[in-house]
Amino acid sequence: MKRQVPNVREILELVSFKKPELNGRKRRLESALTIEDLRAIAKRRTPKAAFDYTDGSAEGEISLARARQAFADVEFHPSILRDVSKVDTSTTIFGGPSSLPFGIAPTGFTRLMQTEGETAGAGAAGAAGIPFTLSTLGTTSIEHVKAANPTGRNWFQLYVMRQRDISYGLVERAAAAGFDTLMFTVDTPIAGARLRDKRNGFSIPPQLTASTVLDTLARPWWWFDFLTTTKLEFASLTETGGTVGELLDYAMDPSIDYDDLAEIRALWPGKLVVKGVQNVADSRRLADLGVDGIVLSNHGGRQLDRAPIPFHLLPEVVREVGRDTEIAIDTGIMNGADVVASIAMGARFTLVGRAYLYGLMAGGRQGVDRAIAILADQVVRTMKLLEVASLEELTPAHVTQLERLVPRARG
């Protein structure tokens, strides 16, 4: 090979220096290419107790790990030679539109993650054209969420509490504010054993202990935001002090039954969806009762550890009731490919909780925008690589659920 003296002009053509981004938040968020990247940023910027409340689940955290593994064990089967220069990610769910096949799941104590809380989530959802769900244990009122997302779709997640009048009042307020879907949550007779929270001594509001003071030194911006913004306002509870477990037990009632479902159905004028369904028989009974939808969910692994994996349960439930009611799914979704796989296996819609909260903790409203953008980009890319131009073209033929956990035969 003949060598030559490097040509300065050719070297200069290779040089490409980017203009430095001086805005620290924007620089952080632009560097995040995945939800896992946002999680890493969130962990650096959020006090341990608040981060662990978001990141953790119940007991040994087996349910959450299995749910995420189920999505990792997906094998896709792409088609070829199809025009996917444009893809349509829009869908309809529970009587209304969504520009993407996922929405924001209900999360409790959200302003403790980052002070913009549900306002950031609702605003970002509205801008993206997807639904936002407010939790009964949310830290922003129903009316303020409506103000943050005045023209978008707002949903309300309901715990039926021991004091029924509180729950009934929330239903009436959500209806008056124009929320179009109510998610009646049925997997929380009591609070799960969230051991990270117990070990951290996590309470509402957070207490200034020796450990939290030390944590403050590394994250002064979080405490500055917390101490200089509006006091936490729950969507429902008048009692706001105590450990997380105490607050959850105050809000939840182990005696709720199908009569409560009927009572709420009579009160609510919009779509009624039951969240926390974990077997086929219950799915069939709910469909026969005429609910507008069900959400297959084990509460993000935060209630019963070793609970069924919603993504594995999905095909059987779709076969049983898919023609009778709309089915959504949550738990373990960290990538747009997880969303696509769920739609292919028959889900009408998906909900993301932690993925949204990682964005919130990483950068407030801009972080939520970034999380939605990451997931949307992954949805589009996965669809194009599968060579499907719309969600309706996705079928079970596009996905194989590889199984690690196979039940032993009962003899």
N, C-alpha and C positions, 0 to 999 in steps of 0.2 A: 504494500500500500504506500503510495506516494504521499508524504506529509508536506505541509506548507506552514508558513507563519500565519497565525490567526489574523483574520481580517477584522479590523476594529469595527467597521460598519456592520458586518454580519453579527458581531457580538452585541452591538447596540440594538439590533433588531430583536434579539432574544430577551433583552431586559424589559421587564414589565413590573414596575412598582405600583402597588395600589395606594391610593390616597388614604392615609390613616383615618380611621373612624374615632373621633374624639368623644362621642357619646358612649359612656361605659355600658349602659343598659342595652343600647342598640348593638354594640359590638359583641356583648355576651350572647344576645339572642341570635344574631346572624351566624355565630359560630356553631349553634346547635343545629345539627342535621337530623337528629332522631329524638324521640321522646326520652330515651335513655340519656341523651346529652342534656336535655332540660332537667331531668332528675338529678344529674350530677351537679348542675349549677344550683338547683334548689337546695340540695343538701349543704352546699357551702354557705348559702346565704340565710338559712332558716335555723332558728334554735332547735336543738335536738328534740325536745319534747313535741314541738309543733310538727317537725318533719316526720318523726316516728309515728305520730297520730295518723298522718296521711299515708305514709309508706307501709305501715304495719297492718297486720290482720290478727286473727284469733289464735291463741294458744301456740302451737308449733308452726303456724303459718303454712300448713300443708295444702289447704284448699287453694290459696292464691297461687302457690308454686305450681300445683297441678294444672290450674286453669291456664296459666301462662305457658306451661309446657305443652298443653294440648294444642295451642296455636302454633308453637314452634314445630310441632310434629305434623303440620299440614304439608301434604305434597300437592302441588298444583299441576294441572294438565292443560297446557295451552293449545289453542287451535292455531292454524296458520293461514296465510294468504287472505286475510280479511281486512277491510278498510277500517282502521282505527285512528285515522288522522284527527277525528273528533270523537270524544266520548261524552256521554250524558250521565252525570252522577246524581241527577235529581230523582226524587221519589215522593210518594205520598204515604203518610203514616198517621193513623188515628184521626182521619178526616181532614188533614191539611198537608201542605207541601213542606218539603225540606230539600235544600239544594245539594245536600250530601246524605249518605246513608248512615250518618251517626249524629247524635245530639249529646248535650251535656247532661250527665247523670246528677241526681241530687246528692249533695255532700253537706255534712253538718259542720258547724263551727268554722265556716270557711274564712271569715275575716281574721281568724287566728293564724291561718297560713300566710296571709298577706292582707294588709288592711283594706285594699280595694274589694276583696272578697267577691260576693255574688254580683255586685255591680259590674265588675270587670267581666265576669263570666256571661252575664245576661247581655251586656253591650257587645261583646265579641260574638256571641251566638247570633244576635240580631244582625250584625254586620255581615256575617257569613251565610245568613239565611237558613240557620238550623235551629231546632228547639232548645230552650234552656229549661231545666227543671230545678225548682226551689225546694229545698228540704224543709220539713217541719222544724228541724233543728238548725236551719240556716240562721245566719247572723245579720241578715238584711230583711226588712219587712216585705210582705207581699206587695204593698203599694210602691215601695222604692224600687223593687225589681221591675215592676211595670213601667215606672218612669225611666229606668235605664234601658228598657227594651220595649218602647211604646208601640211599635208596629210589627214586631216579630212574634213568634209563638212562645208563650210561656206556659209551662206545666207546673203542677204542684204535687209534691209527694207527701202523703198523709200517713202519720202514725195515729191510730185511734188510741187515745190516752185514757187513763183511769177516770179522769174528769171529762166525760163525754161532751159536755157543753163547750169545752175549749176546742175540741176537734170539730164539732159542728160549726162553731163560729169561724174557724179557719176555712172550712169548705165554703161558707157564705162569702167570706172576704175574697177568696180566690175567684169565685164566680163573679162577684161584683167588679173585680179588677180586670176581667176579661181573659183569665187563664182558660185555655180550651180543653185541657186534659188533666184528670186527677189520677195519680198513681197511689192506689191503696196498697200499702206495704204489709206483707203478711209473714215475713220471716224473722220477726223480732219480738217474740213474746217476752224475752228478757234480753239484756245486753250480753254479748259474747265476752269471753275472757280475753281481753286485749292486753297481753302481758307487757308489751313495751310501755304502754301508758301507765300501768301500775308501777313498773320499775322506775319510770321517770317521774312519778308523782304528778302526772299531768292533771291539771285542774282548770276550771273555768271560773273566773279569769285566771291566767297563769300567776303563780305566786313567786315573789322574789325570795328565793332560798339561796343558800350558798352556791349550789350548783348552777342555778339560773343566772346568778350574778356573774359567775365565771364565764358562762356561755355568752352573756351580754358583752363582755369585753371583746369577744371575737366578732360579734355581729351587732354593733351599736346602731346601725341604720334600722334594723328590724324593731328594736325597742323604741327608738325615736319615733318611728311611724306609729307604733302601738300606743305610745303614751301621749301623742299629740293629735290623735284623731278621735272621732266620735266613739263614745263608749259602746261596747258590744250591745246590739239589739237583736234579740231572737225573734224569729217569726211567730213564736207561740208562747214560749215559757215565760212565766213571770218570775220563777225561781231560776237564777242564773249562777248560783254559787255551788261549789262542790266538785268532787272528782267527776271525770267523764262517766264512769260507771253509775254513779249516783244520779246524774242528770238523765242518763238513758233509762234507768229503771223508773225514774219519775215520769218520763214521757211515755213509756210503753206499758201495755196491759196484757198479761198472759191469758186473760179470759176472753179475748175477742174471738168471734165465731162468724158463721155465715149470716146470722141475724144482723150483725154489725155491717156486713157487706151490703145487705139489703137496705139498711137504714141510710147508709151513705149514698147508695144508688138513688134512693128517693129524694135526697137533698141536692144531688149534683146534676146540673143541666147539660154538662158537656160529655166528653168521652170518658169512660171509666175503665182504667187499666189496673190489673192486679200484678204487683211486683213482688218477686221472691218465690215464684213457683219452682218446685224442684222435683216433680215426678209427673208421669203421664196421667195417672188417675186423677190428680187434682186439676190438671190441664183440661181433661175431658169434662169434669164437673163444672168448671168455670165457663167453658165454652157452652155447655148446655144451659147455664144460667143466663147466657146472653151478654157477658162482659165484652167490651169493645176490643180488648187486647190483653195479652199476658206478657210479662217480662220474665224470662228464665234467668234466674240470678241466685247466687248464694251470698249476696250482700258483699261482694268483693272479698270473700273469704273472712269476713269480720264477725260472723256469728258462729255457726256450727263448723268447727274445723273437721276436715275429711268429708265435707258435704259433696254432693254430686257436682260434676264439672258441667256447667251450662252448655258449653260448646259440644260436648259429647252427648248430652241429653237432647240437643236440638233436633237431629234427624227423626228420632222416634216421635217426639211431640209434633213435629210438622206433619208426619204421616197420619197421626191420630186426629189433630184438630186444625191443621193448617188451612183447610177450606172453610172453617167455621169462624175463625177469629185471627186477628193479626198477632204475630209473634215477634217480640224483640228480645234481645239478649245483652247481658253485660257480664263483667268479671273477667279480668285478665287481658283486656284489649290494650295493646301498647304500640300497634303499628296499623297503618291503613290496610296492609295485607290481611290482618286479622279481621277487619271489617268486611273485606271482600269475601273472605272464606265463609264468614257467617251468612252473608247474603246468598252465596252460592248454595249453602246447605239448607236454605229455606227461611232464614230470618227475614222479616220485613225491614228491620231497623236494628241499630246497635246504640249502646250508650257508653260514654267514656267518663270516668270519674277521676282516677289518679292521674291519667294523662293530662287532663285539663289543670289539675291542681299543681302538677310539677311546673307547668308553664306559668301559672299564677305566682308561685313562689319564686320562680326564676326572674320574673319581670313584670308583675302586675298585669294590667290590661294588655300591654304589648306582648307579654309572655303568653297569655291565653290566645291572642291572635296568632302567635308563632306556633303554638301547639296545634291549633286547628289547621293552619297552613301546612304543617309537616304531615299531618294525617291525610289531608286532602290530596297533597302531592303524591303520597304513597298509594292512595286509592286509585288515582288516575293512572299512575305508572303501572300498577299491578293489572288493572283492567286492560291497558294497552298491550302489555306483555302476554296476557292471556288471550288477547285479540277478541275482546268483546266490547261493543260500542255502547252498551247500556246495561243497567243493572238487571233488566228483564232477561237479558241473554245469559246471565249466570245461572248455572244449574249444578246439581250434585256431581255431574260428570266432570266438572272442572276441579274437584277436590277429592283427595283421599285423606281420611283421618287415620293417621298411623297410630297404633295403639301400643302403649307400654304397659298399661294396667288392664289385664284381661281377667274377668271374674273366674274363680274356680267353679267347676261344675258342682252343683249340689246333689249329693248322692244319699 
